[in-house]
Amino acid sequence: MTAKTGSQAPAIRVQGLVKQYGAVRAVDGIDFEVPAGTVTGLLGGNGAGKTTTIAMLLGLVLPSLGRIEIFGVDAVADRYRVLPSMNFESPYVEMPLRLTVRQNLTVYGRLYGVADLKARIAELAGDLELGEILDRPTGKLSAGQKTRVSLAKALINAPRILLLDEPTASLDPDTADWVRSHLERYRTAKGATILLASHNMSEVERLCTDVVMMKAGRIVGRGSPEALIRQYGRTNMEEVFLDMARGRRREAAE
Ligand SMILES: Nc1ncnc2c1ncn2[C@@H]1O[C@H](COP(=O)(O)OP(=O)(O)OP(=O)(O)O)[C@@H](O)[C@H]1O
């Protein structure tokens, strides 16, 4: 077998991926690819296996079976080779609350070995409007401010692959829109690849070129939002999601 590596390979390739927790098969043999420079949505109801999949991609959870490649490199065997090119954001993962924003960004920047960290933090503070909160404790910020800080943390190493777990959950529509615009700008400017777990279907329609739908640990649908909407004979992804979640599968229109 001739595995593609480097720029020819997909940013993410998952083959036969399984995660078993005791009697629970959280991820049940999934295969998908995310082409470099695209945004893929990872959708599914609560407990579908999205977070477990992202945790395996990040090397936080070991797969029970299967293979993960990041730009053609075996991410399980060669974790420390692939992790510097990745980062992650989720509102459900708190940073140390007593540290100031600057201290947190410094800690994460050192973990990633970011060169000229002061300049990188200043650049992110400008981009993400963090100037006034850089020296405040992270635990004293509003949800919107915390989101901007966790985006800064996620971008500290200028990742080629960004994994996002519900990045706009609990944000007001204006702040959520700001976050989406920032993600789009980052992707366009850097050619970055984004895998986005989201329950917000208008967000998915706006950002995603492709969608992977999961249910009970398996992939039950995949394609561009437009293709899935057409295939299901629906007018938007919200309706497609409900059809898939409730098992109302339509055959593709021939
Ligand atoms: N550490 C764990 N130990 C045991 N079971 C787990 C563990 N983590 C997840 N699970 C189970 O695996 C399944 C998938 O969970 P996961 O968190 O990946 O789903 P999800 O799609 O991210 O859901 P949500 O949208 O609610 O965040 C669930 O049944 C969950 O209870």
Ligand as a Chemical Component Dictionary entry (heavy atoms), coordinates in Angstrom:
data_LIG
# 
_chem_comp.id                   LIG 
_chem_comp.type                 NON-POLYMER 
_chem_comp.pdbx_formal_charge   0 
_chem_comp.three_letter_code    LIG 
# 
loop_
_chem_comp_atom.comp_id 
_chem_comp_atom.atom_id 
_chem_comp_atom.alt_atom_id 
_chem_comp_atom.type_symbol 
_chem_comp_atom.charge 
_chem_comp_atom.model_Cartn_x 
_chem_comp_atom.model_Cartn_y 
_chem_comp_atom.model_Cartn_z 
_chem_comp_atom.pdbx_ordinal 
LIG N1  N1  N 0 -14.952 8.065  29.670 1  
LIG C1  C1  C 0 -16.070 7.411  29.340 2  
LIG N2  N2  N 0 -16.416 6.276  29.990 3  
LIG C2  C2  C 0 -17.534 5.604  29.649 4  
LIG N3  N3  N 0 -18.394 5.979  28.666 5  
LIG C3  C3  C 0 -18.093 7.097  28.000 6  
LIG C4  C4  C 0 -16.941 7.878  28.291 7  
LIG N4  N4  N 0 -16.902 8.936  27.454 8  
LIG C5  C5  C 0 -18.002 8.842  26.672 9  
LIG N5  N5  N 0 -18.708 7.731  27.001 10 
LIG C6  C6  C 0 -19.949 7.279  26.363 11 
LIG O1  O1  O 0 -19.692 7.211  24.983 12 
LIG C7  C7  C 0 -20.840 7.648  24.226 13 
LIG C8  C8  C 0 -20.432 8.773  23.286 14 
LIG O2  O2  O 0 -20.146 9.939  24.065 15 
LIG P1  P1  P 0 -19.572 11.296 23.423 16 
LIG O3  O3  O 0 -19.296 12.223 24.552 17 
LIG O4  O4  O 0 -18.459 10.963 22.508 18 
LIG O5  O5  O 0 -20.823 11.791 22.572 19 
LIG P2  P2  P 0 -21.099 13.195 21.882 20 
LIG O6  O6  O 0 -21.570 12.890 20.497 21 
LIG O7  O7  O 0 -19.930 14.088 22.008 22 
LIG O8  O8  O 0 -22.317 13.745 22.748 23 
LIG P3  P3  P 0 -22.736 15.271 23.158 24 
LIG O9  O9  O 0 -23.329 15.909 21.939 25 
LIG O10 O10 O 0 -23.760 15.028 24.223 26 
LIG O11 O11 O 0 -21.513 15.966 23.676 27 
LIG C9  C9  C 0 -21.908 8.015  25.253 28 
LIG O12 O12 O 0 -22.733 6.896  25.429 29 
LIG C10 C10 C 0 -21.086 8.277  26.505 30 
LIG O13 O13 O 0 -21.846 8.018  27.672 31 
# 
loop_
_chem_comp_bond.comp_id 
_chem_comp_bond.atom_id_1 
_chem_comp_bond.atom_id_2 
_chem_comp_bond.value_order 
_chem_comp_bond.pdbx_ordinal 
LIG N1  C1  SING 1  
LIG C1  N2  SING 2  
LIG C1  C4  DOUB 3  
LIG N2  C2  DOUB 4  
LIG C2  N3  SING 5  
LIG N3  C3  DOUB 6  
LIG C3  C4  SING 7  
LIG C3  N5  SING 8  
LIG C4  N4  SING 9  
LIG N4  C5  DOUB 10 
LIG C5  N5  SING 11 
LIG N5  C6  SING 12 
LIG C6  O1  SING 13 
LIG C6  C10 SING 14 
LIG O1  C7  SING 15 
LIG C7  C8  SING 16 
LIG C7  C9  SING 17 
LIG C8  O2  SING 18 
LIG O2  P1  SING 19 
LIG P1  O3  DOUB 20 
LIG P1  O4  SING 21 
LIG P1  O5  SING 22 
LIG O5  P2  SING 23 
LIG P2  O6  DOUB 24 
LIG P2  O7  SING 25 
LIG P2  O8  SING 26 
LIG O8  P3  SING 27 
LIG P3  O9  DOUB 28 
LIG P3  O10 SING 29 
LIG P3  O11 SING 30 
LIG C9  O12 SING 31 
LIG C9  C10 SING 32 
LIG C10 O13 SING 33 
# 
